């Protein structure tokens, strides 16, 4: 393998990352123990070598260009992985420490992951967690995430998926709705009912319901309704509680409502379908110990639950 980076290039990358972090040549120079002119010259040489402008410069501050933002995220991760590898080899990382950036879908985050994190914090007090609750698919490289939980198989072949669970689906309705509109007893009966729709953010299409037919096969069932919710999967649950219609959702979201009687299960003979939830992380990235212990902790706790 031929050498691609000499000490000067690696040093320039570090100075570039410091400048991006502080948005200032002066602050980066103070952190590196150099002059601001030396840092500015180093970044200028890097821009000339790459053939792109990394910063927009003003008299008050410097800001990353779009190309600079992409390059910074990749450089920051690469330098972090090098530092992590050295800490592990030298024995400095026997106790997991540092920041983990974690993206979670809203429903699964609130109901499944967040309740487990106080126990994780007690077990690993030096690990910091930055949590983003959102139903959109994040870009690990561009946005600097370490982990994500998603409810569908990843399209990106560069991601590893570790299954957390197969989450059971259930069809529910409020007692007031059932008293007003009747209770469906067969899949075909759904055509005559108001079915609350959840729109998948990635496609803009309503999520089809999955029910188990008489032969024990899981089938997708298109449903119709005048109420559609996007982004927040808890919105349809609120509508169902208010008597707006039937809803298929994850059982873990409405478990308390079923227990209290605020919602009732319908079509129990056609229950049994589920959707998987998995932890996703980049396949080609060194996994720091702080990330690995979080993955193992969640897989173990959810398997036991």
N, C-alpha and C positions, 0 to 999 in steps of 0.2 A: 504493500500500500504506500503510495507516494505521499509526501507531506503537503498538505493544502494550506495550513495555517501556521505561520511563524509567530514568535512572541509578540511582534509588533501588531500583527493583525488581531490576535486575541486581545491584546491590550486596548486596541481601538474599539473593539466590540464592547468591552467593559465600559469604556468612556462614553460610547454612544448610548448605552443603556442607562448610565448615570444621568446623562443629559436629558434623556427622555423622561426619566423618573422625576427629576427636579425641574424640568422645563427651564433650565438655566445653565449656561456655560460656567458662570461664576460658582453656583452651588455645587455643580458636578466637580469643578476643580477643587473646591474646598474638601469635598468628600474623598477625592483621590489624592490630595496633597500635591496638586500641580497648580500651574497658573491657568487662568481662563483662556489666555491666548493659546497655550499648548493644547488644551482640550478642543478649542475651536479648530485649530489646524488639523488635529487628528480626525475630527468628524469630516472636515472638508476633504481630506485625503480619501476617506472611506467613500464619500459621495462620488468623488472622481473615479475611484476604482470600480464602483458599482454602476456608474452612469445614471444615477437617479438622485433627485433632491430628497433628503430625509427629513429636513426641518424647514419650516417657514420662519424666517428670522425677522424680528422687529427690534426696536430700541429697548423694549421692556422685557421681552421674553422670547423663547423659541417654542414652536409647536410642531408636532409631528405632522408630516404630510400623510396622505392615505397609504402611500408606499412605505413611509417610515413606520406607520402603525403596524403594518403587517410584518415588517422586518423586525421591529422591536419585540413583538410577541414571540416570534420564533427564537430570537437571540436570548430573550429573557428565560425562556424555557430551557434552552440548550445550556446556558450558564448554570441555571438551577440544577439541572440534572448532573452536570459535572461536579458541582459542589456537593450534591447529595451522595454521589458515588464515592467521593473521597471521604466524606464523613462516615459512611458505612464501613469502608475498608479500614479506616483508622480507628474504628470502635467508638467514635464520638456520637453515633446515632443509635446506641443501644436502647435509649429511651426515645420513642417517637416524639417529634417536635416540629412545629412550623404550621403553615397555613394550608388548608385544603379548601378549594373552591368547588362547590357541590350544587348542581342544578337538579331541582325536584319538580315534578308535576304537582299542582296545588292539592288535589284530593289525596294522592298517595303520601305526599309530604305531611299534610296535617294529620291524617289518620294513622299512618304507619311508621314513618321515619322520625318525625319530630319527637314523639313520645319516648323514643329510645335514646335520644341524644344526651339527656342528662346523665344516664348511666355510662355512656361512652366518655363524657367529659370527666367523670369521676375516675374512670379507669386510665384515661390518658390526658392528664391535666395540662400538658405542654402542647397539645394539638389544638390549633385554632380552626374553627369552621366558619366559612363564609357561605351562606345559603341563599340561593336564588330560587324562589317558588314561581314557576312559570310553566305554561303548557307548550311553549315553543321549543323547537329543536335548537340547541346551542351549537356553536362552532368551537370545538375544543382548542384549536390552534389560534383562531382569531381572537377569542374571548378569554383564553387562559383558564379554562375549567379543567379540573382534575377528574371529576366524576359526574355522572348524570344518571338519573333513574328515568326510564321510559317504559310505556305500556305496550309498545309494539316493537317488532324485530327491527334492528338498525338497517337502513339502506346502505350506509357507508361500510364497505368491507374492511376498512381500516380500524374498525372498532371491535373490541372484545365485549361480549355480553355474558354476564353471570346472572342466571335466573334467581330471583328472590322468591317468587311464589306464582302460582296460578290463582288469580283472584276471581272468586265466584261472582257471577252476575245474577241479578234478581229483578223481577218486574214487580213494581209496587204502585200503590195508589192510596190516597187518603180515604177514610171511611165516608166522608161527605161526597166525594166524587162517585164512589161505588153506589151509594144510596141514590144518587141522582141519575146515574147513567147505566147502572147494572154492572155485574161482574163477568168478565170474559172467562170462558171455560175451555176454549180451543183456540189454536193459533189463528184460524180463519176469522174468529170474532174480533180480532184487533182492527180489522178494516172499518168497523163501525164505531171505533173509539177515538177519542182525542189522545194522541200519543206525543208526549213532549220530546222535542228533537234536540240533540246536542250536535253542533257543527264542529267537525274536526278542523283545527286551525290550519294544519298543513295542506288540506285539500279544499276547504270551503264546502265540503259535502256533509250531509247528515250521517251520523254513524249508524249503520244498520244494526238492528237488534239480532242477537244470536240466541236461538231457542233449540231445545232438543225435541226432535220429532218422535213419532210413535215407534220408529225403528231404532231409537237411541242414537241417531246421528245429529250432530250440531248443524243447524241450517241458518243462513242469514235471512232475516225477515224484514223487508221494507215496510216502514210504517209511515203514517201521515199525521200531521198535526199543524195547528195554526201558531204554535209557540216554538220558537227556535232560539237556543242560547249558544253563544260562541265563547271560547277562551276559558270561562270559569265553569267547571263541571259541577260546582255546588249550586249554581243558579237553578238548573232544572230540579234539583232536590227541593229547593225552597218553593218552587212552583207546585211540585207534587204535594208537598205538605199543605199548601193552600187550597188543594182540591182542583188544580187546573187540568189534570189528566193522568194517564198512566205514564210510567217512566221505567226504563231499564237502566240500572246503574250497578255499581259494585256493592256487594252485600256489606263490605266493611264500612261503607259510607253511611248506610241507613240502619245498621245493626241496632243502635239505641232507639231509633224511631219504631222499628218493628217490635222491639221489646216493650216500649211504652204504649203501643197502639196508635201512635200518631200516623203511621203508615201500615198498610197490610200487604202481604205478599199475594200476588195473583198468578195464575197459571203455574202452580207449584209442580204439576205433573210434567211440565216442559222445562223445568229448571235443570241445572247441572252444567251449563256452559260456563266457560271462564276465559279470561285473557291473561297472558303472562306479563309480569313486571320484571325488569332486569336492570342490573347495574351496568353502565357502559363506561368504557375508558379506552384511550387510544392503544392500539396493538403495538405500535412501534416506539413507544415512549417508556423509558425507565420508570418503574413505579417506586416512588419514595416509600420509606417505611411508614410514614404518617398516613399515606393513602392506603397502603396494604392493610394496616391494622383496622382502618375504618371499614374496608370492604369485608374483611373476615368477620368483624363484629356484626355487621348488618346481616350477612348471609347466615351466620349462626343464630342470631336472635330471631330472625323471621322464620327460619326453619323450625325452631322450637315452638314459636307461636302458632 
